[in-house]
C-alpha cells in the first residue's frame, strides 16, 4: 500500500500522504503459465534495469532518496 501511495503522490499535485508509512510489503507480478515467453521477457527487463542503474533512477524519480539496493529477484513456479 505504501509503495503505491509513494508512487502516486508525485504525480498528483493535490495528493498528500498525511500519516507515517503503513507497512513494508513485497510486491509481485503474476503472469499466466501459458505465457512463458512473456515471463522471460519481463524477467530480462527487470534484470537489465538492476544491472544498468535504471532501477535506481526510477526509484529516485518516483519514490525518492535514499535509494536502497534493488531487492533480489525471487522466482517461483
N, C-alpha and C positions, 0 to 999 in steps of 0.2 A: 504494500500500500504506500509506504513512504517513498519508494523509488518512483512510483507513478506520479505522486504529488510533486516531487522534486523535479521531475521531467516536464510536467505541465506548467508549473508556476512561471518559468522564464518565458513561456510562450503566450501568456495571458497577462496583460498589464493590470488587470483588476484582481488577479489571484494573489492571495497571501496565505502563507502557512502560519497559523497563529498558535500552534502548540508544538511541543517537542516532537521529535520523530517518534512514530508509533512503535516500530519494531524493525527487526532485521530479518528479512525473508529472502531465501534464494528464489531466483526467477528461473523459469524454464520455458522450453518451446516444445510443443508436441506436434509431430508430423506423422501422418499415416505410414504404417509399414509398407503400404502398397506403393510408396514413392521413395525408394532408396536413393535414387539419383538426386532428388531434392535434398534429402538428409545430408548426403555427401557434399553437395553444393553449399548448404548453409554452414556445415562444419568447416569447410575450407575457407569461406568468407570470414568466419569468426577467428580461425587460426591466423589468417593473414592480418586481420585487424590487431590481434595481440602482438604479432611479430613486427609490424611496421609502425606501430605507435598510433594508429588511427583510433584504437580503443581509448587510449589516454586522452587524445584530443576530443573525442566525442564526450567522454565523461566530464572533462573540464568545461566544455561548452554547455552541456545540459544539466549537470549536477553541481559542478563547482570544484573547488580545490579544498584540501589536498587530494590529489588523485592517488588512490591506492594501486597496488599491483593488480592486474586483472585476475579474476578468480580462475582457478584451474578448470580445465574442461573436464566434465564428467559425463560419460555416455552410458546409457542404459538401453537394453534391447527389448 
